[in-house]
Amino acid sequence: MWGLLGAGAWVAVVGFLDDHGHIPARWRLLAHFIGAVWALAWMGGLPSVVIFGCDLALGWLGYVLAAFYLVWLLNLYNFMDGIDGIASVEAISVCLGGALLYVLLGESTAVVAPLLLAVAVAGFLFWNFPPARIFMGDAGSGFLGITLGVLSLQASWVAPQLLWSWLILLGVFIVDATWTLFRRVLRGDKVYEAHRSHAYQHASRQFGQHLPVTLGVAALNLLWLLPIAVWVGVGEGDGAVGMLLAYVPLIGLAIKYRAGSLSTP
């Protein structure tokens, strides 16, 4: 609780200040790592990771990897909050999927946190659904990013395979943002500068509106990613295999909609 609330509040305040002024990128990044370290200190870091049936205890390396994971998820959520409703729909989908996994595993007490977040975001989505009347800004997107990251790590403490399930549920945002960043780094762009080259942004321009893309993300989460996440979460499938299976079509969509490209599809 303290890790979640402390990191979330800290990141939200930093985002609010950046929304209403300007905080240089290096200081924002430092603040993000402070929030990640705070959360990890209360959570006990990253538990052992199961890869292809092998149980790996990462020790101090787990703390480092988990810190970078939280900071990346926080920032990619900010990057992906670029059209009406998409960040809200993603958060609701992921939280409901995570809650379902807890129910299936009989972990009823762990259901509370993701369900509370899903309900809160649903209230926001009422006003944020395309065409949106309000927007969350960095304060909201940063808070959601680090909160979902902390919840995913907490899930791995409940059952190791659930970390893979949460990574699968977050696949649309992770793949689009990571593929776009990769392309921009190769091109020599300044990655901290604002841009409109994500796959979902190209898609929204191609469709001429935000709604089809936001609904498409919801459909991908429900019809594709959730079944694979459940398959892994209940112990029927290997986590790394499930994540690969889930991500390959998403990479195909990122390529189709020219994620990271300056040109329109």
N, C-alpha and C positions, 0 to 999 in steps of 0.2 A: 504494500500500500504506500509506504513512504517513498520507495523508489519511483513508483508510478506517478504519484502526485507531485513530488519534488521536481522530477525531470520535466514532467508535462507543464507545470506552472512556470518553471524557469524558461523553457523554450518558448512558451506562449508570450511571456513578457518581453523577451528579446525580439520575437517576431512583431509584437505590437509596436515596440519602439522603432523597429525598422520600417514598419508600415507608415508611421507618422513622422518619419525623419529619414535618416540614413545611417546605417552602421556599416563600416567597411567590411568587405568579405572576410578578411583574415580574423577580425574580431568576432564576427558572427560564427565562423568555424570554431574558434576557440571556445565560445560560449556553448556551442553544440556538443563539443567533446566534454565540457564540464558537466552538462546535463547527462550525457551517456555514462560517464564515470560514476556520477551520483547514483544512477539507477543500478548499475552493475555492482556497486559496493553494497547496496541493500539486498540485492538478489543473490549474491554469491557468485557472480560471473556466469560463464557458460558451462552447463553440465557436459558430460561426455556425449560425443556425437557418434551415432551408429551409421557407418558407411559400408554398404554391401555386406552387411552382417557383422562387421568388425566394430567393436566398441572402443572408441578412441577418447582417452582422457587428455585434454589439451593443456591443462594447467594454466600457467600465466599466458601462454599463447592464446588460450580461449578468451581471456579478458581483452586482449588486443583486438582479436578478430571481432568479438562482440561489440566493442566500442566503435570500430569502423563500420560495422553493419548498422548500428543504430544511427550513426551520423549520416551514412549514405541513405538509409531509408527516410530519415527526416528530410533531407534535401531533395531526394527524388520525389517525395510527396508534394513538396513545394513546386517542383518543376512540372508535375503532372496536373496541378490545379490550374488549368488554363482555359477550360470551357465550362459552361454551366452544368452543375450537378455531378460531374465526373468524380471528383474527390469524395463527395458525400456517398454516391452509389458504391464506390469501391470500399469505403470504410464499413458501410452497412453490410455489404456482401461478405466481406472478410470476417467481421465480428459474428454474424449469424452462422457462417460456416464453422468458425472456431467453437462457438457455443454448441452446435450440433455434434461436433466431435467429442466434446466433453460429455454430453448426454449419452452418446453411444458407448463411451468408456466407463460410464457410471461415476464420473467426477462432477457431481451436481453442484458442489460449492464453487468450483472454478468457473461455472457458467455466468456468475453474477457480473463480473467486470466487463466481458465483451458484450453482454446483453445491455447493460447500462449505457455503454458507449454507442451501441447501435441505435437505441431509442433516442438518445440525445441528438445524434446526427440526423435521425429521421425527422425530428422536429425542425432542425435547420433546413433539411432538404425541402420541406414544404415551401420555403421561400426561395430556395436555391435551384429548384427544378427548372429546366429550360422552358421559357425564358426567365432567367434568374432576376430576382428583385434585390437580393443581398448577396454578398460575397464574403468568404472567410478570410482572405488575405493570408500573409505569412504567419500571423498569430494562430490562425485556425489550422492551416495545412501543416505547419511545423509541429503543432501539438498532436495532430492526428498521426503524423509520421512516426514520432518517437513513441507515442502511446501504443500504436500497433506493433512497433518493434519490441517494446518491453513485454507486451502481452504474448508475442510469439516466443520470446525467450522464457517467459514464465511457463508457457505451455510445454516447452522442452524439459522443464523440471518435473512437470506432472508425468509426462511420458516422452522418452527421447524421440520417438518417430513423429511426434506432433510438430516439432520444429520444421521438418520437411513439409508437413501438411500446410502449415502457415505460409511457408515460402511458396508453395504451389498456389494457395489462395491469393497471394499478393502478386501472382505472376504477370498480370497485364501491366501493372505499374513498373515492376522490376525490369521486365524485358524492354519495354518502350524506353524508359529512362536510361538504362544501361547501354542499350544499343545506340541510342542517340548520342550519349556522352562519348562512346567509343569512336563513332564517326567524326564527331567534332574535334576530339583530341588528334586523330589522324590528320585532319585537315589543318590543324594548327590554330583553331579558334581559341579565344579566351573563354574557358568553360564557365567562368563566374558571371559572364555577361548575359543579359536577357536575350531570348531568341524565340522563334516560333517554328522549330524544325522537328518537333516530336511527331511520331506517326499519328497520334490522335488529332493533332493540330492540322496536319496535312489532310486527314480524312474529313475533318469538320469543314474545311474549305472546299473540298471536293463535293461534299453533300450540300453545301450551302447553308447549313444550320448545325447546331450543337446536338439536338435531340437524338438523331439516329446514332451518333457515336456514343453518347452516354448510355442509351439503351443497348447498344451493341456490347459495351463493356459489361453491363449487367447480365446479358445473355451468356457471354463467355464465362463469366464467373459462375453462373448457376448451372449451365448445361455442360461445360467442359471441365473447368478447374475443380469445382466442388466434388464431382464423382471421383476424380483421381485423388483428391485430398482425403476423402473418406476411405478409399481403397488402401491408401498408405496408413492413415490414422488408426484403422482397426487392426493393423498388422498383417493384412493380406498381401501387401506389395512392399518392395524395397523403396526407401525414401529417395535415393539418388536416381533410381530408374523411373520412379513416378514423376520426379521433378523434370527429368530429361523428356519424358513423354509429354508432359504438360507444356513445356517451354518451346519445343520444336515448332508447332504451328504458330505460336505467338511470335517467334522470330521470323517466320514466313510472312506474317502480317506486317511486322515492322519493316521488312524489306519491301513488301508490296506498296506500303504507304510512305516509303522513302524516309524512314526515321533518320534524322541527322542530316538530311539533304537540304540544301538551300532552295532547290527547285520544287515546284508543286508536282504531284503525281499526275 
